[in-house]
Amino acid sequence: MKSIAKSLLEIKAVSLQPKQPFTWSSGLLSPIYCDNRLTLSYPAVRKEIAKGLVEIIKEHYSDAEVIAGTATAGIPHAAWVSDQLELPMVYVRGSAKGHGKGNVIEGKVSVGQKIVVIEDLISTGGSAIDAVKQLQSAGANVLGVAAIFTYGMKKGAEQFAEEQITWQTLTNFDELLTSAVETGMIEKREVQSLLNWRDNPASSEWLEQLKDLSV
């Protein structure tokens, strides 16, 4: 949904800096930084996201019986979605709790229950896939994943395909770039270099291409 891509840019939940790239924790240089937690502070945007996720679930996962959020960023969105759908909610920790029962899954999951996982961001897909596996280990039938945004990286698509997990997102990198050009945040001539980063993020070739455009 292009409208959501535009909203994420407007509230700076997604920032684009092609000429002054961010450094990810992995050390990778990136022209984009996504922090969808900022959506929590904008009621209109978070309502738009919840509505979109509900529509995805109704269209692609209509048999859903439980909504699961990934910790931590997926939790609030899962709560709003489950409330609209009037379905139970659980959330999946990144690791087992270090005290009490040592839970990885918080909330009640029964064997065979049909669950949809809510994620905020998909890059390589690792955290969402881990959450799916934890739920499957508990006996759940995971129908798929619904997320706000994806970079559209090849590795992410490959990992979901390998695990045979279906996934849907509200918006993506291509729609984001289109909105960024329309609003003047980036120049149209920079788009191909940014797509090259998406297709090969470990390469610095995209950055060299942007430097050439500045000459």
C-alpha positions in Angstrom: 0.0 0.0 0.0 1.6 3.2 -1.2 -0.3 5.3 1.3 1.4 3.5 4.2 4.9 3.9 2.5 4.2 7.6 2.4 3.1 7.7 6.0 6.2 5.8 7.2 8.4 8.4 5.4 6.4 11.4 6.7 6.8 10.3 10.4 10.4 9.3 9.7 9.8 5.7 10.7 11.7 5.0 7.5 14.6 7.3 6.7 16.5 7.4 3.4 20.0 8.7 3.2 21.6 7.5 0.0 24.5 9.8 0.1 25.2 9.5 3.8 24.4 5.8 4.5 23.6 4.3 7.8 25.7 1.6 9.4 23.7 -1.4 10.6 24.8 -3.4 13.6 26.3 -6.0 11.2 28.6 -3.3 9.8 26.7 -3.2 6.6 26.3 0.2 4.9 22.7 1.0 4.1 20.9 3.9 2.5 17.8 3.1 4.5 17.0 2.8 8.2 13.6 1.5 9.4 12.2 2.0 12.9 8.5 1.2 12.8 8.4 1.6 16.6 7.8 5.3 15.8 4.4 4.4 14.5 3.2 3.9 18.1 3.4 7.6 18.6 1.1 8.4 15.7 -2.5 7.2 16.2 -3.6 7.8 12.6 -0.7 5.9 11.2 -1.0 3.0 13.6 -4.7 2.7 12.9 -4.0 2.7 9.2 -1.5 -0.1 9.7 -3.8 -2.2 11.9 -6.6 -1.8 9.3 -4.2 -3.0 6.6 -3.0 -6.0 8.5 -6.6 -6.9 9.3 -7.4 -6.8 5.5 -4.3 -9.0 4.8 -5.5 -11.6 7.4 -9.1 -11.6 6.1 -7.9 -12.1 2.5 -5.0 -14.5 3.0 -5.5 -16.1 6.4 -9.2 -16.0 7.0 -9.2 -19.2 9.1 -6.9 -17.5 11.8 -7.9 -18.3 15.4 -5.0 -16.6 17.2 -2.8 -13.5 16.4 0.9 -13.7 17.5 3.2 -10.8 17.8 7.0 -11.0 17.5 8.9 -9.4 20.5 9.1 -6.6 20.8 8.0 -4.5 17.8 5.3 -6.8 16.6 3.5 -6.9 19.9 1.5 -3.7 19.9 0.4 -4.2 16.3 -0.7 -7.7 17.1 -2.7 -6.4 20.0 -4.6 -3.9 17.8 -5.2 -6.4 15.1 -6.4 -9.1 17.5 -8.7 -6.5 19.1 -10.3 -5.6 15.7 -10.7 -9.3 14.8 -11.8 -10.2 18.3 -9.3 -13.0 18.4 -6.9 -14.2 21.2 -3.4 -12.9 21.1 0.0 -14.3 22.1 3.5 -13.1 21.6 6.8 -14.8 21.0 10.0 -13.8 22.8 13.4 -13.7 21.1 14.7 -16.1 23.7 13.3 -18.0 26.7 12.5 -15.9 29.8 15.4 -16.2 32.3 13.1 -16.7 35.3 9.8 -18.2 36.3 8.6 -20.7 33.8 11.2 -19.8 31.2 8.5 -19.1 28.6 9.3 -18.3 25.0 5.6 -18.0 24.1 3.5 -15.7 26.3 -0.2 -16.5 26.2 -2.2 -19.6 25.6 -1.5 -21.7 22.5 -3.3 -25.0 21.9 -2.2 -27.8 19.6 -3.6 -27.4 16.1 -4.6 -23.7 16.6 -4.4 -21.7 13.4 -2.1 -18.7 14.0 -0.9 -15.7 12.1 2.4 -14.0 13.1 2.6 -10.2 13.0 6.0 -8.7 12.4 7.0 -5.1 11.9 9.9 -5.4 9.5 11.2 -8.2 7.2 14.8 -8.1 6.0 16.3 -11.6 5.9 13.2 -12.9 7.7 15.1 -14.5 10.6 13.1 -13.2 13.5 9.7 -14.0 11.9 10.8 -17.4 10.9 12.1 -18.1 14.4 8.8 -17.1 15.9 7.0 -19.4 13.5 9.2 -22.3 14.5 8.6 -21.7 18.2 4.8 -21.7 17.6 5.1 -24.8 15.5 7.1 -26.5 18.3 4.2 -25.7 20.6 1.9 -27.6 18.2 0.3 -24.6 16.5 -0.6 -24.5 12.8 1.0 -21.3 11.6 -0.9 -20.0 8.5 1.7 -17.3 7.7 3.3 -14.0 8.5 1.8 -10.5 8.0 4.3 -7.6 8.3 4.3 -3.8 7.8 7.4 -3.4 5.6 9.9 -5.5 3.7 13.2 -4.5 2.1 12.5 -7.1 -0.5 15.9 -8.8 -0.1 16.5 -12.0 -2.0 17.7 -13.8 1.1 14.5 -13.1 3.0 12.3 -14.5 0.1 14.6 -17.5 -0.1 14.4 -18.3 3.6 10.6 -18.1 3.7 10.4 -20.3 0.6 12.9 -22.8 2.1 10.8 -23.0 5.3 7.6 -23.1 3.3 6.2 -20.1 5.1 3.8 -17.8 3.4 4.2 -14.0 4.0 2.5 -10.8 3.1 3.5 -7.1 3.7 1.6 -3.8 3.7 4.3 -2.1 1.8 7.8 -2.6 0.4 11.0 -1.0 -0.8 9.8 -0.3 -4.3 6.7 1.6 -3.1 8.8 3.4 -0.6 11.2 4.7 -3.3 8.3 5.8 -5.5 6.8 7.8 -2.6 10.3 9.2 -1.8 10.7 10.5 -5.4 7.2 12.0 -5.4 7.8 13.9 -2.2 11.3 15.0 -3.3 13.1 13.1 -0.6 15.4 11.5 -3.2 16.0 12.2 -6.8 14.7 9.9 -9.5 18.2 9.2 -10.8 19.2 7.8 -7.5 16.5 5.0 -7.5 18.4 2.4 -9.6 21.4 2.6 -7.3 19.2 2.0 -4.3 17.6 -0.9 -6.0 21.1 -2.2 -6.6 21.8 -2.0 -2.8 18.6 -4.0 -2.2 19.7 -6.7 -4.6 23.3 -6.9 -3.3 23.6 -5.1 0.1 27.1 -6.5 0.8 28.5 -4.7 -2.3 29.7 -1.1 -2.2 29.0 -0.7 -6.0 25.7 1.1 -5.3 27.5 3.7 -3.2 30.0 4.3 -5.9 27.2 4.8 -8.4 25.7 7.4 -6.2 29.0 9.2 -5.9 29.2 9.3 -9.7 25.8 10.9 -9.9 27.1 13.7 -7.6 30.0 14.6 -9.9 
